[in-house]
């Protein structure tokens, strides 16, 4: 695949992962000890801001780097399972390595 085709394959894989993400899966575990920069933990996000593996409508502002990325640490907000993380990382690393070559 050419560079543009690789990028498109990565984008499609990520979109497929997002649409088929196994929300509430036993394979997902909240990051132990994680807190946002205001002291909120994953249990707080589950109660107040997230459900079904994403942010509740209107609560999207509580994610991202300014809140220590709960979407990467809390299952309720969309943290991928270990298997999903490895699959995406593998594809990303493969694409990055091939783009450099």
N, C-alpha and C positions, 0 to 999 in steps of 0.2 A: 504494500500500500504506500502511496505517496504521502508526504507530510500532512497535507490537508485532509486526506482520507483517514489517516490515523487520528487526527484531532476529532473528526466527525465520529469515528468509531468510539472514541473515549466519551464524547458528549452523549451519544446514544446509550452507551453502557451506563453512564451515570443517571440518565433519565429513566432507563429501565429499572435501575436499582431504586430510585426514588418512588416510582409508581408501584413497584412490587415489594417494597420494604415490608418485612414481617413485623408489623407493629405489635408490641406486647409479647414478643417471643421470649421463651425461656433462655435463649442464647444471649440476650442482651442483659448486661449488668451495668447499673449506674457506676460511674467512676467514684471509688471510695474517697470520702473526704472532700469531694468537690464543692466549692461555693462560688457564687458570683461575687462581684466586688462589693456587694451590699450585705453579704452574709447569708443570702438565700441558698438553700440546698436543693437537690433534685426533688425531694419530697414536697418542698414549697412550690416548685415549678409545677409539679403534678396537680397540686391543689389549686393553684392560682392562674397559671399561664399556659399549660400544655395539656393536650389530650390526643390520644390516637397516634402518637408519633409525630406530632407537629404542634405549632403554636396555635392557640385558640384565636379566633377572629378578633382582631384589635390588639392582640398581645404580642404581635410579631416584634415590636420594639424592644422586648425583653431579651432578645437573642443577639448573637453576633459578638464580636471581640470586645465591645464596650461592656458586656455582661459576662465575660469569660466563656463564651460559646457553649451555653447549655445544650444546644443541638448536637454537640460532639461529646457531651458528658452524661446526659440524662436520657434514658430510654423513652420517657414520656414525650420528650421534645424532638426525638428523631435520631438519637445515637444509634449507629449501626451495630449489629451483632459482630462478634469477632470474625466470623466467616465473611460477612459482607465487607468489613473493613479490609481484610486481606485481599479479597477479590478486586476491590477498587484500587488499592495500593499497588497490586501487581500489575494491573492494566496501566495505571498512571506511570509507574516506574518503567515498564516496558516501552510505553510510548515516548517517554522522556529520553530513555537511552537510545532508542532508534532515531529520534530526531537529532541527537547530537552526532551520531555516526555518519 
